[in-house]
Structures are given as C-alpha cells and as structure tokens.
C-alpha cells in the first residue's frame, strides 16, 4: 500500500465516520450506523497494518484517566447497542495511567465491538492494577472465544467469528507490545470465563 492508497483509505474512513454520526442523529438507523462504524474501523485497522509493516507505527504515551477513558468508550457503544447492558467496573481503577490514548482506544474499541456483537445481554469494562501493570478488560456473557484461538494465540490474524477478519486482535497485541517501560512490555490475554474475556495489560 503506497502513500496515495493510504491517503484514499484514510479519506474513505473519515467519510464513513461522518455517515455514522449522521445516522446516529436520525435515531432510526442503528443497524446501518453499526455497519458504517464497523467498515470505518476495518479501514483504520488496514492503515495501522500498513504503518506496522513499514515500521512507522509508534506509541505516543501520555497521562490518561483510565476511568474516564472507559466511560467514554461505554457511552459510544451504549448508543450502538441500546439493548445491551454495558457496565463499568472502575472501583480499583488507577488514579493515573500512561498509554497512547488513540491506539489503545482503537484496540479496546475493537474488543468492545466484538463483545457487543456476541454478548447475550451484558458487557463489562474494567480497569485495575496488577503487578505494577494497568489492566484494561472487556468481558461478555456470550459463547466465548473458539478453542483454536485460545490454543494458538493471536500471533497472526484469526477471526473471532465468521464476520470478522481477526485484524483487530492482531493489532491489539502489536499495540500492547509497543508500550514498554524499562524491561516490561505490554501484552494481550484472551480467556473464557462464563463468556469471552479480553485483557490488555500495559506497563
């Protein structure tokens, strides 16, 4: 993908985001809005893959209020999935975290979107500290990750369901690994605990 193609993809992505906003204001096009946002997200993923393959993907960490970060994401997906209960568990949230807001927002947004599509009725977003690392967690009450995904990990793109490309999880791992402090690097964990659990752990 050369720079011209990247510029075109970026422009189309922005137009889809604009379309989703207009559909949201109508209030009667939830499914259409979800499709537009999903398409825009996939284009964003392709741009990040382009940057990563050309060694242009880098982290710009800054201070972030982890609780506010989750609240904003929850508000976005409550609008997209009004029939789901999307909860926040931030009682053990760190007072301050340091990470790349834009990259982590995209990675976690993808995990939340996947969770909302397969959840039966509930999705929970949590943040807490563990072993001097910050954990950003997405839980759902759906069928869980496929056994093959848990066994093989996410070293290569692997779709969660027949509707996805698997790029989101692959990029989430790459984004987490780009976050490092001293000798510690970020990583992603997947598990099944009465549904799928996605964790991004950052130093």
C-alpha positions, 0 to 999 in steps of 0.5 A, a space after each residue: 500500500 503506497 502513500 496515495 492508497 493510504 491517503 484514499 483509505 484514510 479519506 474513505 474512513 473519515 467519510 464513513 465516520 461522518 455517515 455514522 454520526 449522521 445516522 446516529 442523529 436520525 435515531 432510526 438507523 442503528 443497524 446501518 450506523 453499526 455497519 458504517 462504524 464497523 467498515 470505518 474501523 476495518 479501514 483504520 485497522 488496514 492503515 495501522 497494518 500498513 504503518 506496522 509493516 513499514 515500521 512507522 507505527 509508534 506509541 505516543 504515551 501520555 497521562 490518561 484517566 483510565 476511568 474516564 477513558 472507559 466511560 467514554 468508550 461505554 457511552 459510544 457503544 451504549 448508543 450502538 447497542 441500546 439493548 445491551 447492558 454495558 457496565 463499568 467496573 472502575 472501583 480499583 481503577 488507577 488514579 493515573 495511567 500512561 498509554 497512547 490514548 488513540 491506539 489503545 482506544 482503537 484496540 479496546 474499541 475493537 474488543 468492545 465491538 466484538 463483545 457487543 456483537 456476541 454478548 447475550 445481554 451484558 458487557 463489562 469494562 474494567 480497569 485495575 492494577 496488577 503487578 505494577 501493570 494497568 489492566 484494561 478488560 472487556 468481558 461478555 456473557 456470550 459463547 466465548 472465544 473458539 478453542 483454536 484461538 485460545 490454543 494458538 494465540 493471536 500471533 497472526 490474524 484469526 477471526 473471532 467469528 465468521 464476520 470478522 477478519 481477526 485484524 483487530 486482535 492482531 493489532 491489539 497485541 502489536 499495540 500492547 507490545 509497543 508500550 514498554 517501560 524499562 524491561 516490561 512490555 505490554 501484552 494481550 490475554 484472551 480467556 473464557 470465563 462464563 463468556 469471552 474475556 479480553 485483557 490488555 495489560 500495559 506497563 
